[in-house]
Amino acid sequence: MPDQIHPDTIARMTAAFAKQGIMQTLGVTIAEVTAGRVTLTLPFRTDLTQHHGFLHAGVVTTVMDSAAGFAAFTLMDDAAEVLTAEFKASFLNPARGDHFRMVGEVVKSGRTLSFAEARAYAVTADSEVLIATLTATMMAVRNPALRQGA
């Protein structure tokens, strides 16, 4: 895996992230981008909880999916866009914290398919707890119509 990421890749990734309405709706921000690794952050909000007051599993998986997908994107060629082919999530602890950190990392990068993992952490002033993991297969899509927003 390369140690450095091309500045154009960061700009393309940031632009693609900004187009994701769901990330804006949830209040997710990009905290870190390196080659094969992306960290996203999400503040706790009561309107994103389930009936026990924990962050909803659907929200957790949505953000982990984006972290894993954009991690894969950082290693794709400049003609590629990223789509999720499949993922599996496992929940380890209740999702309660002041904010959440989702870290996506590439395990194996390929021309068409890449394998990535993500971890979600609940963060408070005095702790950081692993709450969920995700494994995913990401697909590079080289479709000019997709790139033009059609």
Phi, psi and omega in degrees: 000134181294149180277333185245153179243139180290137179304326177296326179295318178298317180296317179295319180294317180297320178295317179295319178300317181296335179280348180279100180303326181295323179294321177293317180300318181282342182084026182282140176233157176275124180260326184204141174223121171224173181299116177080009181213131177224134176244128177244149177237150182220124176285151174291136175219135181296333180285359178249016184262164172263189190292345176264000179090005177271154174304133185295140180303325178296324177291315180302311182292325179301314183285322176298320178301315179294320179298314179294316181296315180288331173299315177297319180303323182296343180253001181275157178291165187287356176265359188258148167245164183244139173225148177279128176269322177194157170207160176226131179244146174232135183253125189253328181213157176301142183273080176232130181182176178282325173206174185230145180237123178247123184245120176256137179221141178277132175266316180214122179257131177231173181295319181251314181244138175231147178252129182226161175231157174220151175231140178247133180238137171267128186242132171234181181300330185238009179203162173221119186242131175290121183250337182199156174230158180216137170244142186212150169252124180251142183245132173277127180246125179244074185238110181303325179294320178297318182294332181270004177082016180284000000 
